[in-house]
């Protein structure tokens, strides 16, 4: 089955990493333009951040989740909760920069999800590996 889907998987990973690269470049160049007060910096930064948060992170999360299908439930929950908190926190930062409503609520949800959802799974997994 893996051999039949290998070309599709390779194309998907190339597209995913290309989107991540383009979004990261837009983000950093937009940040530079904003700092130097050049025109278009804010838009470039916002679009790069939005592309990274809403396109690349979900694709990367789906790829990591598919890779962990055979693993235990706690490992899959750790991936889901970690990426969900990253996406929500990233959106809250974007909302905060664009002065949109709901930024504080999104930030609180993202931090609570990270603190109560992701971190216990992370440290419990590290503890189990250290005890073995």
C-alpha positions, 0 to 999 in steps of 0.5 A, spaced: 500 500 500 505 504 501 509 503 495 502 505 491 501 511 494 509 513 495 508 518 489 502 522 492 506 522 498 512 525 496 508 530 492 504 532 498 510 533 502 513 537 497 507 542 496 506 542 504 514 544 505 513 549 499 507 552 502 511 553 509 517 556 506 513 561 502 509 563 508 515 563 512 519 568 507 513 572 507 512 572 514 520 574 515 520 579 509 514 582 511 517 583 518 523 586 515 519 591 511 514 593 517 520 594 521 523 599 516 517 602 515 517 600 507 510 600 504 506 593 504 510 590 510 504 589 514 500 586 508 506 581 507 506 579 514 499 578 515 498 574 509 505 570 511 502 569 518 495 567 516 498 562 510 503 559 515 497 558 521 491 556 517 495 552 511 501 549 513 500 548 520 494 544 519 497 540 513 503 539 517 499 536 523 495 532 519 502 529 516 504 528 523 497 525 525 498 520 519 505 518 521 502 516 528 496 512 527 500 506 529 502 509 536 498 509 543 492 514 544 496 519 548 501 520 543 496 522 538 492 526 543 499 530 544 499 531 537 492 534 536 492 538 542 499 541 540 497 543 533 490 545 535 493 550 541 499 552 536 493 554 531 489 557 536 494 561 539 497 563 532 490 566 530 490 570 536 496 573 535 494 575 528 487 578 531 491 582 536 496 585 531 490 586 526 486 589 532 480 584 531 475 582 536 476 576 540 483 576 540 484 575 548 479 570 548 482 566 543 489 567 546 486 564 553 483 558 549 490 557 546 494 557 552 489 553 556 489 548 551 496 548 551 497 548 559 492 543 560 492 539 554 498 538 551 503 539 556 501 533 561 501 529 555 508 531 553 511 531 560 508 524 562 511 521 555 518 524 557 517 521 564 515 514 562 521 514 557 526 516 563 523 511 567 524 505 562 
